[in-house]
Structures are given as C-alpha cells and as structure tokens.
Amino acid sequence: MRYRNEAKTMESNTSYFSRRAREELFAAIRADHHRARRAHLDMAARYDELARSTEFQQPQPAPEFVAEDQQVTEHIKIYV
C-alpha cells in the first residue's frame, strides 16, 4: 500500500514504451477479431520501435548562455 507522502518516480520514456508494447502484444493475444489483433500488433510494433529509439538517447542539458542573454531577459521583464 502506498502512503500519501511517498514520492512517485516518473517512468522513463524507454520503460513506458516497452511496457506499452507488452500491453499491446497481450491485447493482441486476447483479441477475438483478426482486425483488432492486427491493430494491437501494429501498435505493439510502434511502441517497440519508440522504445528502441529512445533507449540510448541522453537528455540534453539546457544551454548556460540563455539565462544571461540580454534579449531573453528583456522579454522576461515584459511578462513579469
């Protein structure tokens, strides 16, 4: 049982896409109609492709120069 004060961790893109691929595969296995089965298999393949494409990508750090850019600072002052 989860307590309310426990922090929930966010699932990574790779984990999410892999999980969704498995779920779609199992949905295809349970599907009664061949069209539904085909749709679930197509979605499973798409999620698997996304999982494989995001597996080795690293998040890019924000550029340091943005905070000091005069033009950006002026635009921020307008909205504050």
C-alpha positions in Angstrom: 0.0 0.0 0.0 1.3 3.4 -0.9 1.3 6.2 1.6 0.4 9.7 0.5 3.8 11.1 1.5 5.7 8.7 -0.7 7.2 10.3 -3.7 6.2 8.8 -7.0 9.0 8.4 -9.5 8.4 9.3 -13.2 8.7 6.4 -15.6 11.4 6.9 -18.3 10.3 7.0 -21.9 12.1 3.7 -22.7 10.3 2.0 -19.8 6.9 3.5 -20.7 7.2 2.5 -24.4 8.4 -1.0 -23.5 5.6 -1.5 -21.1 3.0 -0.3 -23.7 4.5 -2.6 -26.3 4.0 -5.6 -24.0 0.4 -4.5 -23.1 -0.5 -4.2 -26.8 1.1 -7.6 -27.5 -1.0 -9.2 -24.7 -4.1 -7.3 -26.0 -3.4 -8.8 -29.5 -3.2 -12.3 -28.0 -6.6 -11.8 -26.3 -8.3 -10.2 -29.3 -11.1 -12.2 -30.8 -11.2 -10.5 -34.2 -8.4 -10.6 -36.7 -8.7 -6.8 -37.4 -8.4 -6.0 -33.7 -5.4 -8.4 -33.4 -3.7 -6.7 -36.3 -4.3 -3.2 -34.8 -2.8 -4.3 -31.5 0.2 -5.9 -33.2 0.8 -2.7 -35.2 0.7 -0.6 -32.0 3.0 -3.0 -30.2 5.5 -2.7 -33.1 5.3 1.1 -33.0 5.8 1.2 -29.2 8.7 -1.2 -29.5 10.3 1.0 -32.2 9.9 4.0 -29.9 11.4 2.2 -27.0 14.4 1.1 -29.1 14.9 4.7 -30.5 14.9 6.3 -27.0 17.0 3.6 -25.3 20.3 5.3 -26.0 19.3 8.9 -26.1 20.5 11.1 -23.2 18.7 14.3 -22.2 20.4 17.4 -23.4 21.4 19.9 -20.7 20.0 23.4 -21.1 22.5 25.9 -22.6 24.1 28.1 -20.0 24.0 31.2 -22.1 20.3 31.5 -22.2 19.9 32.9 -18.7 22.4 35.7 -19.5 21.1 36.6 -22.9 20.0 40.3 -22.8 17.1 39.8 -25.2 15.6 36.9 -23.3 16.0 38.9 -20.0 14.1 41.9 -21.6 11.3 39.6 -22.7 11.0 38.1 -19.2 10.8 41.6 -17.7 7.9 42.4 -20.0 5.8 39.5 -18.7 6.7 39.8 -15.0 
